[in-house]
Amino acid sequence: MEFFHKTTRFPFMHTRKVWYGLSAVVILGSLVLVGLRGLNLGIDFTGGVVIETRFPDAPNIDRLRAALAQAKIEGAQVQAFGSSRDILVRLPPDPNVKGDVIGARIVELFRPIDAGVKLQSTEDVGAQVGQELFVKGAWALTATLVLILVYVLIRFTPKLALGAIFAVLHDPIAVVGFFALTRMTFDLTAISAILAVIGYSLNDTVIVFDRIRERARTARRIPVAQVIDESINQTLSRTIMTKLVTLLVVVALLIFGGQTLHSFSAALVIGIVAGTYSSIYISSAIALDLGLRSEDLLERKATKPEEVDGLP
């Protein structure tokens, strides 16, 4: 199945400097937003109170959230865990109220919905634990980027590898900038979405690079810019088709997945859009401006000693 009935002929490399400008605005804007406004870190990173409750029957989670909102309890996260009858409530830290008192109040708010609700446990999560999680998440992102750079360096040329790493950096920065702009809660699910976006974007970039290398072998007299344009156009239909199908699922999660999956699905939507753009306009274009040549795309066979000796 193809999105376009015929192979397109868009001159992507001809307009690459315009898209460089757009990427610069996105990256600089994201960094400025993060520096000035910061991220609205979730309870995973700031610490708080974790309350476990159990119901006789599976409750309506939307009704539980509405009860907390009506009681003006802000920042509460309600989700099922273990089974549909076990409900976990996460609340921001409150130094003036002990965790046990908060747990008892939550249960009282849930009783009108189901009188059989019971408090299983209440646990205070310190800010230090949240900071450790944030640092570990940052290290996970860093390690992912380093391993990607090593992989692309081994598989392709250094110029293509630098283009790929720029594209991979472009996408998570755009996602983080979106969270800083919207003040949406940034938690562990957002970091997991960013890691998924990085892998998804790299997959598209590698497919384009493979096609560029294949095209360069059969068209050695064609300029590199034209080879890149033809390769991107040949993979464009597949790229758009797969991204649209993925977006249908992710948008459904964003709309119907509830509060628990809101950050995760929002990060995926922004990341998929940014990843599609970067795999087309950033990775290959940067490699071209770094001086990519047809010779860089051709595999070089090692010359045997006897072949060298036989040369005139």
N, C-alpha and C positions, 0 to 999 in steps of 0.2 A: 504494500500500500504506500502510495506517495502523496504528499501534500500538494505538490505541483505536478501537472500533467507533463510539462516539459522542463528540461534542465534550465535553470535561470542563468542570467548573465549579468548579475549585479557587479559593478566595479567597486568592490569593497575597499581595496587598497588605495584607490584614487581619492577617497574621502576620509582616509584614516585620521588625518590631522584634526578634522572637525570632531571626530569621536574621541580623540585624545583630550580635546578641550572639555568635552562633557564628562569624561572620566576624572579629569583633574578637579572639576567642580564638585563631583560626587565625593571623591576621596577627601579633598580639603574641607568640604562642608561637613562631612561625617566626623572628621577629626576635631574640627572646631566645636561641633555640637557636643561631642563626648567631653572635650576639655571644659566647656563652659557650663553645660547642664548636667553632665555625668549620666550614669545609667540608673534606672529605677530598679535596683537590685532586689531580687525576691528573697523570701525567707531562707532559701537554701544558702544564701551568701551572708545575710545579715543576722541570722539566728532568730529565735522566737520560741513559741510554745507549740508543741505537737500533741494533739488530743485524739485518742482512739476511742471510738464508740461502737456499740453493737446494737442492731435493731432486730426485733423478732422476724420481720419480713424486710425485703429489699425496699428502702425508702426512695422517694423521688428527690434526687439530688438538687434539682432546681428549686424545689420547695424549701429545702434546707438552706440553700444560699439566700433565698428570699427572706427567710426568717432572720438570718444574720444581718442582712442588709437593712431590714426594718428596725432591728435593734441598734443600728448605726455602728456595727462592728466592721470597721474598714480593713481591707487587706487580707481578708480571710480566704483561704483556699480549701475547698471541700472536694474530696475525691474518695472513691471506693478503693479498697485495697484488700487483697486476700480473697474476699468474696463480696457479693453484692450487698450483704447485710453488715459488713464492716466498713465504717466510714471514718476517714481520717480528716481532721481539721487542723490546718496550720494557721497560726496567728502571728503577727509581728510582735516583737518583744515589748513588754510594758513593765518598767522597773517599779511601778507603784502597786502592782497587783501580782500576787503569787500565782504560780501555775495551777495549783489545786483549786483556787478560787475561780480562775478562768474556766477550768474544766467543768466545775459544777454549774457555772452559769450557762455554758454552752448546752449542757444536757437539759437544763430547765427550758431553754429556748426551743429545743427539739421535742420536748414532751407533748406539746399540742399537736404535733404531726404524728407522733407515735409514742404513746404513754409507756411502752415497754422498753424504750431506749435505756441502755446502761453505759456507764463510764468504765472503760477498760483500763486506761492509763493516761497519765499526763506527764509530759517530759519537756523540760526546758533545754533548748538548744542554744548554747552560748555563741556570741559573735565570733569568737576565735575559731570555732569549728567552721562557721560560714566563710571566714577569710581563708582558711586552709582549702576549702572546696574551690573557692574562686581562684586561688593560686594554682591548684592542681588542674583546673580547667584551662587556665592560660598556658600552662606547660604542655597540656595535651594538644592544644592548637599549635604551639610552637614546634613540638615534635612532629606533628603531622606535616607541617610545611617543610621542615628539614628533610624528612623522608621522601616527600614528593619531589623535592629538588634533586635528591640523589637518584631517585628512580628515573626522572626525565633526563638527567645527565648521562646515565648509563644507556638509556634507550635511544636518545636523540643527540643532536649536537649541542654544545654550550649555548649557542644563540637561541635555539628553540627552547632550551631549558629555561633561560632567563625570561623569554616571552611567556612560558607557561607559569612560572612562579609569580610574575607580575599579575597575570590573569587570576591566579588562585588567591593572591592577596587582595585583589580588587573586590572580590565577592563578599568575604566576611566583613571587610571595612564598610561596605554598603549596608549590610545587614545590621551591624552595630550602630551605624549612623541612623538607620530607621528607628531602632529602639530608643536612641537618645532623643530623636525628634518627637516621637509619639508618646514617650514616657511609659511605654508598655513594660510590664514586668519582665526583667531579664533574669532568668534562672537557669538551672541545669538543663532543662529541656531546650532552652534557646541555644546553649552551647552544643548540645547533641545535634540540633538542627544545622548549626553552622558547620560541624564536622561532616554531616551528610551532604551539605551543599558543596563543600570543598571536593569531596570525592566525585560528586555528580558532575561538577564543572570540569574537573580533570579528565573524566572519561570523555566528554565531548572534545576537549582540547587534543587528547591523544588520537581520537578518531580523525580529526582534521589533519593533524601532523602526519599520520600514516598515509592519508590520501595525498598530501603534498609530496611526500617522499616517493610514493608510487608514480605519481604524475611526472615528477622530475626525471625518473628513470626512462620514461617513454618520450619525453619532450625536452631534450637537453638544450635545444637551440632557442627555446621560448624563454623570455625574461622571467625572472623569479616572481615578480609581482603578478604576472599573468598566470603563472603556475598556481600561486596561492589563491587568486581569484577563482580560477576554474575548480580547484579542489574544494573550496568553501561552498561554491554553488552546487557542486555534485553531492555534498553532504547536507545541504541546507534543508532539503525536503524531509530527510530523516530526522534532523535536529528539531525542526518545528513540530513534526508529528509527535515525537516522543515527549517533548516538553509540554505540548497541549494536553496530551493524555495524563501526564503526571500532574499538571496543574488542576485538571478536573478533580482528581482525587484529593489533592491538598486543599483546594478551595472548599470542597465538601467538608473536610476536617475543620477548616477555619470557621465555617458557618454552623455546622452541626456538632462539632466535637466537644463543645463546652469549654469552660474556663480552664480545665486541666491541660488541654491540648492547644489553647489559644496561642501562647508564645511559640510553641513548636511549629505549628502550621503557618503562622505569620512569617516566621523566619524562613521557612521553606519557600513560601511564595516569593518573597523578595529575593532570596538566593537563587531560585530557578531563573527568574527574569534576568538578574544580573549575570548569572553564569552563562546563559544563552548569548547575551550581548558580548561578554568578555571572550568567550571562545571563538567568536566571529571576528571581532574588531581589535582585541587587545593582544592576545598571544601571538598570532601570526604577524600582525602589523609591527609589533616591537622587534620581533626577530628580523623582519625585513629592514627596519631602520638601523639595526645593529650590523647590517652588512651581510645578511644571509645570501649565499651564492648557490648556484646549482651544484657546484662541487661539494658543498657541505652536506647536501642531501643524498649523495651517492655513496654507497658502501665501498670502502677501499679494501682491496684484497692485499694481504701481505705478500711481498715479493720474496720468492725463495732465493737462497744464496746462489744455487746453480744457475738461476735465471739471470742474476746480476753478472756472474762470471761470463756468461755467454753473450752479453751485450757487446756491440762493437765499440 
